[in-house]
Amino acid sequence: MADLKFQPVRHDHKAFLEKASERRGFSEAYEALKFKYGLAHKLMTADCKRRKGID
């Protein structure tokens, strides 16, 4: 395990959604949580901007 090195992987959200939407029930679950995830994203973005002093 000591030989493992972190190798970041770029996340393509659009491609992820396209592939995930093929799974049964994904679209319904995604839509049900869309508001909560959107709110969390806005709060985190606002906090990051506040910490950087950006308005």
Secondary structure, 3 states (H helix, E strand, C coil): CCCCCCCCCCCCHHHHHHHHCCCCCHHHHHHHHHHHHHHHHHHHHHHHHHHHCCC
